[in-house]
Amino acid sequence: MATAPELLSTYLEPIAEGLTPGQAEKILAIRPTDELLNRAQELADKSNAGTLSEQERAEYEYYVDVDDVIGLLKAKARCLLGRQAS
């Protein structure tokens, strides 16, 4: 059985195959806002302390899931740009 990252990568592959170098560069430029980083850190701290509410846990899991998707897209964008440079 495929792991979650492998499954996600499989679904993102068709998107990645259609990326242009310009789109890949835009994906690599994506950065979270300071507000988002601060909120994610707040939730991480509460998670580590075991004090997350159910709503906060769902929010934190959503942030982690989105970060996984963006991380995979960035990896695919780097691969594309690496092939273009070769």
Backbone as a chain_set.jsonl record, in Angstrom:
{"seq": "MATAPELLSTYLEPIAEGLTPGQAEKILAIRPTDELLNRAQELADKSNAGTLSEQERAEYEYYVDVDDVIGLLKAKARCLLGRQAS", "coords": {"N": [[0.842, -1.185, 0.0], [0.486, 2.226, -0.785], [2.206, 4.998, 0.687], [0.996, 7.993, 2.33], [2.375, 10.368, 1.336], [3.342, 9.263, -1.107], [0.986, 8.616, -2.439], [-0.191, 11.143, -2.68], [1.748, 12.371, -4.256], [1.424, 10.922, -6.62], [-1.08, 11.818, -7.465], [-0.484, 14.479, -7.919], [1.303, 14.427, -9.979], [0.318, 14.617, -12.754], [-0.28, 17.339, -12.819], [2.202, 18.491, -12.314], [3.6, 17.665, -14.576], [2.648, 19.359, -16.514], [3.701, 21.814, -15.943], [5.174, 24.959, -16.642], [8.437, 26.484, -16.93], [8.232, 29.083, -15.858], [5.925, 28.918, -14.266], [6.824, 27.013, -12.458], [8.82, 28.445, -11.146], [7.237, 30.364, -9.872], [5.823, 28.728, -8.092], [7.93, 27.902, -6.464], [8.453, 30.288, -5.243], [6.466, 30.663, -3.407], [5.566, 31.61, -0.214], [4.68, 31.365, 3.19], [2.659, 33.704, 5.047], [3.725, 35.917, 7.698], [1.808, 35.989, 9.687], [0.469, 33.549, 9.301], [2.582, 31.75, 9.767], [3.099, 32.339, 12.453], [0.663, 31.554, 13.623], [0.627, 28.817, 13.015], [2.871, 28.026, 14.483], [1.995, 28.614, 17.053], [-0.099, 26.758, 17.282], [1.406, 24.414, 17.004], [2.964, 24.522, 19.314], [0.964, 24.309, 21.261], [0.032, 21.789, 20.594], [2.246, 20.193, 21.197], [2.231, 20.591, 23.93], [-0.054, 19.331, 24.571], [-2.519, 20.608, 24.677], [-4.358, 21.305, 22.736], [-7.522, 22.23, 21.387], [-10.311, 20.44, 19.923], [-11.117, 21.77, 17.607], [-8.862, 23.362, 17.111], [-7.003, 21.33, 16.672], [-7.947, 20.232, 14.275], [-7.575, 22.448, 12.613], [-4.778, 22.708, 12.762], [-3.961, 20.236, 11.655], [-4.917, 20.624, 9.089], [-3.219, 22.712, 8.212], [-0.798, 21.3, 8.214], [-1.329, 19.364, 6.256], [-1.707, 20.993, 3.968], [0.835, 22.108, 3.819], [2.277, 19.822, 3.179], [1.329, 19.292, 0.569], [2.17, 21.612, -0.798], [4.913, 21.356, -0.399], [5.474, 19.026, -1.906], [4.739, 19.926, -4.464], [6.658, 21.936, -4.769], [8.979, 20.372, -4.798], [8.611, 18.988, -7.189], [8.636, 21.143, -8.928], [11.281, 22.016, -8.615], [12.604, 19.827, -9.719], [11.761, 19.998, -12.404], [12.897, 22.491, -13.14], [15.558, 21.831, -12.755], [15.931, 19.936, -14.75], [15.584, 21.576, -16.944], [17.827, 23.176, -16.769], [19.839, 21.462, -17.41]], "CA": [[0.0, 0.0, 0.0], [1.253, 3.465, -0.899], [2.158, 5.924, 1.812], [0.266, 9.221, 2.003], [3.121, 11.203, 0.39], [3.399, 8.625, -2.423], [-0.334, 8.764, -3.04], [-0.338, 12.545, -3.049], [2.649, 12.618, -5.377], [0.795, 10.334, -7.802], [-2.154, 12.71, -7.906], [0.075, 15.756, -8.361], [2.168, 14.223, -11.141], [-0.201, 15.221, -13.987], [-0.159, 18.801, -12.708], [3.622, 18.811, -12.434], [4.032, 17.434, -15.956], [2.236, 20.47, -17.348], [4.271, 23.072, -15.482], [6.184, 25.675, -17.413], [9.466, 26.997, -16.028], [7.723, 30.261, -15.156], [5.016, 28.457, -13.215], [7.654, 26.353, -11.451], [9.459, 29.508, -10.365], [6.208, 30.951, -9.015], [5.562, 27.769, -7.014], [9.062, 27.957, -5.544], [8.436, 31.572, -4.544], [5.383, 30.682, -2.419], [6.0, 31.686, 1.177], [3.566, 31.692, 4.088], [2.728, 35.008, 5.701], [4.155, 35.882, 9.101], [0.619, 35.657, 10.479], [0.251, 32.108, 9.187], [3.677, 31.082, 10.468], [2.882, 32.512, 13.887], [-0.474, 30.727, 14.032], [1.057, 27.419, 12.956], [3.76, 27.802, 15.614], [1.141, 28.603, 18.248], [-0.781, 25.468, 17.312], [2.422, 23.384, 17.245], [3.307, 24.581, 20.735], [-0.16, 23.756, 22.021], [0.001, 20.357, 20.322], [3.319, 19.593, 21.997], [1.839, 20.665, 25.338], [-1.262, 18.524, 24.748], [-3.625, 21.494, 25.061], [-5.161, 21.701, 21.571], [-8.941, 21.869, 21.336], [-10.607, 19.665, 18.71], [-11.123, 22.708, 16.486], [-7.47, 23.716, 16.848], [-6.345, 20.147, 16.1], [-8.365, 20.165, 12.869], [-6.895, 23.553, 11.933], [-3.357, 22.355, 12.683], [-3.833, 19.147, 10.679], [-5.112, 21.232, 7.771], [-1.966, 23.399, 7.876], [0.202, 20.274, 7.909], [-1.696, 18.782, 4.966], [-1.42, 21.984, 2.923], [2.295, 22.193, 3.722], [2.713, 18.627, 2.447], [1.017, 19.487, -0.851], [3.068, 22.644, -1.328], [6.257, 20.772, -0.423], [5.582, 18.13, -3.068], [4.74, 20.752, -5.68], [7.961, 22.588, -4.866], [9.952, 19.361, -5.206], [8.406, 18.734, -8.617], [9.076, 22.351, -9.626], [12.744, 21.98, -8.623], [13.008, 18.807, -10.709], [11.546, 20.565, -13.725], [13.906, 23.515, -13.404], [16.841, 21.136, -12.867], [16.005, 19.338, -16.099], [15.724, 22.672, -17.903], [19.186, 23.686, -16.68], [20.801, 20.438, -17.899]], "C": [[0.88, 1.24, 0.0], [1.126, 4.3, 0.368], [1.407, 7.177, 1.376], [1.065, 10.126, 1.061], [3.212, 10.606, -1.008], [2.07, 8.789, -3.157], [-0.547, 10.192, -3.519], [0.527, 12.875, -4.25], [2.067, 12.081, -6.681], [-0.293, 11.242, -8.356], [-1.622, 14.031, -8.44], [0.905, 15.625, -9.634], [1.599, 14.827, -12.429], [-0.116, 16.748, -13.976], [1.286, 19.197, -12.952], [4.118, 18.658, -13.865], [3.691, 18.605, -16.869], [2.824, 21.815, -16.95], [5.24, 23.662, -16.494], [7.27, 26.126, -16.441], [8.995, 28.224, -15.232], [6.78, 29.887, -14.018], [5.799, 27.786, -12.089], [8.33, 27.385, -10.557], [8.464, 30.173, -9.423], [5.882, 30.038, -7.839], [6.686, 27.83, -5.988], [9.096, 29.254, -4.745], [7.345, 31.653, -3.471], [5.974, 30.654, -1.017], [4.79, 32.008, 2.042], [3.768, 33.077, 4.697], [3.241, 34.838, 7.129], [2.991, 35.491, 10.004], [0.361, 34.146, 10.467], [1.339, 31.327, 9.919], [3.49, 31.16, 11.981], [1.746, 31.633, 14.389], [-0.086, 29.245, 14.031], [1.982, 27.098, 14.127], [2.986, 27.744, 16.927], [0.444, 27.246, 18.387], [0.202, 24.327, 17.572], [2.797, 23.344, 18.724], [2.2, 23.979, 21.594], [-0.274, 22.248, 21.806], [1.051, 19.638, 21.167], [2.981, 19.584, 23.481], [0.594, 19.826, 25.627], [-2.483, 19.344, 25.113], [-4.46, 21.98, 23.881], [-6.624, 21.318, 21.774], [-9.158, 21.056, 20.059], [-10.577, 20.574, 17.477], [-9.693, 23.111, 16.114], [-6.712, 22.546, 16.23], [-6.689, 20.027, 14.617], [-7.665, 21.256, 12.054], [-5.417, 23.217, 11.721], [-3.127, 21.253, 11.657], [-4.013, 19.668, 9.258], [-3.83, 21.939, 7.314], [-0.886, 22.394, 7.485], [-0.077, 19.65, 6.542], [-1.366, 19.731, 3.811], [0.088, 22.104, 2.723], [2.855, 20.99, 2.97], [2.496, 18.795, 0.942], [1.978, 20.496, -1.469], [4.495, 22.118, -1.402], [6.464, 19.849, -1.61], [5.586, 18.914, -4.378], [6.081, 21.451, -5.868], [9.04, 21.594, -5.3], [9.838, 19.08, -6.705], [8.855, 19.938, -9.443], [10.603, 22.391, -9.703], [13.261, 20.973, -9.652], [12.871, 19.352, -12.122], [12.629, 21.582, -14.062], [15.297, 22.899, -13.505], [17.017, 20.501, -14.228], [16.203, 20.419, -17.157], [17.155, 23.203, -17.936], [20.214, 22.724, -17.275], [20.976, 20.509, -19.394]], "O": [[1.893, 1.296, 0.697], [0.088, 4.31, 1.029], [1.205, 7.395, 0.181], [0.509, 10.615, 0.077], [3.166, 11.34, -1.996], [2.043, 9.067, -4.356], [-1.026, 10.419, -4.63], [0.091, 13.579, -5.16], [2.2, 12.713, -7.728], [-0.413, 11.413, -9.569], [-2.236, 14.64, -9.317], [1.179, 16.627, -10.295], [2.339, 15.501, -13.146], [0.097, 17.368, -15.017], [1.562, 20.128, -13.708], [4.961, 19.432, -14.319], [4.361, 18.825, -17.878], [2.49, 22.841, -17.543], [6.023, 22.947, -17.119], [7.034, 26.145, -15.233], [9.334, 28.37, -14.057], [6.835, 30.474, -12.938], [5.483, 27.963, -10.913], [8.399, 27.207, -9.341], [8.814, 30.511, -8.292], [5.686, 30.51, -6.719], [6.433, 27.812, -4.783], [9.707, 29.306, -3.677], [7.308, 32.617, -2.705], [6.777, 29.784, -0.682], [3.962, 32.837, 1.664], [4.894, 33.554, 4.841], [3.192, 33.744, 7.692], [3.168, 34.75, 10.97], [0.072, 33.549, 11.503], [1.047, 30.353, 10.613], [3.695, 30.18, 12.697], [1.851, 31.031, 15.458], [-0.439, 28.51, 14.953], [1.892, 26.015, 14.706], [3.283, 26.93, 17.801], [0.405, 26.664, 19.471], [-0.129, 23.377, 18.281], [2.931, 22.27, 19.312], [2.467, 23.233, 22.536], [-0.634, 21.513, 22.726], [0.773, 18.603, 21.773], [3.392, 18.681, 24.209], [0.227, 19.632, 26.785], [-3.389, 18.846, 25.782], [-5.193, 22.961, 24.007], [-6.933, 20.233, 22.266], [-8.272, 20.997, 19.206], [-10.067, 20.183, 16.427], [-9.357, 23.19, 14.932], [-5.867, 22.748, 15.357], [-5.814, 19.75, 13.797], [-7.216, 21.009, 10.935], [-4.876, 23.418, 10.634], [-2.185, 21.335, 10.868], [-3.343, 19.21, 8.333], [-3.407, 21.784, 6.169], [-0.145, 22.618, 6.528], [0.848, 19.434, 5.758], [-0.81, 19.311, 2.797], [0.563, 22.191, 1.59], [3.808, 21.129, 2.203], [3.376, 18.476, 0.142], [2.534, 20.256, -2.541], [5.211, 22.401, -2.362], [7.514, 19.885, -2.251], [6.348, 18.6, -5.293], [6.583, 21.55, -6.987], [9.92, 21.942, -6.087], [10.846, 18.951, -7.399], [9.395, 19.772, -10.537], [11.161, 22.757, -10.738], [14.231, 21.237, -10.363], [13.771, 19.182, -12.944], [13.21, 21.54, -15.146], [16.133, 23.393, -14.261], [18.108, 20.518, -14.798], [16.902, 20.206, -18.147], [17.645, 23.627, -18.983], [21.329, 23.128, -17.603], [21.74, 19.73, -19.964]]}, "num_chains": 1, "name": "protein.A"}
